[in-house]
Amino acid sequence: MELSNIKTKRIAYLDMARGIGMVLVVLGHIEYLGAGWLQYVTAFHMPLFFLVSGILIRKKKEEEKLFAGLIKKKLVSIMVPYAIFSLLSFLIESSRIWIKGLDEWNVVLRQLFQSCCLQGVSTLWFLPALFMGEVIFIGIRKKTPLWGTVICVCVIVTGAVVINDYEQNFARIHAVSRAYRLLHDVCSMFIRNLFCVGFLAAGYFAEIIFFEKKLKGFADICLTLVFGVITVVSIQMSGLVDLRFMRFTSAPLYVVVAVTGSMTVIFLCKCLMRLPYNPLQQIMEYYGRNSLVIMVTHMDFRVMYIAIRLLLLLTIEPIYSILFCLVIVTIVFVLEIPIIWVVNKYFPFAVGRSSKSS
C-alpha cells in the first residue's frame, strides 16, 4: 500500500492540513479526551476542511466554470458518497439492533429521516453542508464582484446566527413535540449549511490574500505564529463549541477562532513543506488524500470502537490523558489503511472518484 506517488496533481500542504484535521476529528470523538483538550480540538477541526475547500475553489477558478457542470461534478464527488455511506450506516445500525434483539427501531427511523432530509447522521452531516455551501458560495461569486461577495456572505452568516438563536430557543420549548423535532432537523440543517458558507469564503479570500503571493519562508513562519497566538488566546474565551449542532457562546468569537486556528494549521503545513521530505509528511499527506474515507468510517464502521477495545486489552483501565487518546488515534489510522485500500481499489465511486483516478 503506497503512501505516495499519486498520479494526479495535488497540493501537498493542503493534503497535510487535511491529515492533521482528521487527527483532530478522531481525537474529538474519543470520550477519554478531557474537556480542556476538547475545547482546543473542536474550536476549528471541522472549519479547517471548509477553509481548505474554499482555497481550492479559488485555485481551480471554479467560479469561472459552467455552473450546471460544476453542480453535477460535486453531486458525484460529495453527495454520492453521502448517499452510499448513509445507506451503509442505516444497514449497520439496523443489523446491530436486530442481532442484539433491541427495541430501538425508533432510533433507526429517526436516523433514516435525518439522512433523507440531509441533516446527516454521525459525521455524515459534513457532506451536505459542504455541497450546499460550495454551491451557494460559487453561485454568489458568479453573480457579484469580490466586494459584493463579501457583503452577501456576511449577510448570510449573520442571518444564520440570528435565526439559529431563535430556532434553538423555540426547539427547547417544543422539544416534547415529535413533529417539531423532525422540523428542527430540517431547519437546523439549512441554518448550519448557510453558516458554513462563511468558512468557504474565508478560505477563498485567504487564497487571494496569502497563498496566491509567493511568500518567503520567514513570512510563513511569522503568520503561523501570529495566527497561532490569536487562536490560543481566543480559545480561552470561547469555551466548548459544536459546529454540527451550532452551539457556541459567541458566534463572532467562534468564527475568529475557527478561521485563525485553521490558518495556523495550513501555514504550519506550508512551513513543513520547506523541510526535507520525511515520513511524517508522507503519512499525513496520505491520510489527507483519504480523509473522506476516514471521516465516514471511523465511527459508523466501529473502527474507533475496535481501536479502544484493543488498547484496553493492554491496560487495566482507560486513562483520561492526551497521550492515551493519541495512541487510540494511531491505532485508528492503522486500522483505516486496509479500508482505504479496499475503497480506492474496488469502490472508488463510493468516495466520488473514478476508477482511473483511484
Buried (B, 14 or more C-beta within 10 A) or exposed (E): EEBEEBEEEEBBBBBBBBBBBBBBBBBBBBEBBEEEBBBBBBBBBBBBBBBBBBBBBBBEEBBEEEEEEBBEBBBBBBBBBBBBBBEBBBEBBBEEBEEEEEEEEEEBEBBBBBBEBBBBBBBBBBBBBBBBBBBBBBBBBBEBEEEEBBEBBEEBBBEBBEBBEEBBEBBEEEEEEEEBBBBBBBBBBBBBBBBBBBBBBBBBBBBEEBBEEEBEEEEBBEBBEBBBEBBBEBBEEBBBBEBBEBBBEBBEBBBBBBBBBBBBBBBBBBBBBEEEEEEEBBBBBBBBBBBBBBBBBBBBBBBBEEBBEBBEEEEEEBEBEBEBBBBBBBBBBEBBBEBBBEBBEEBBBBBBBEEEEB
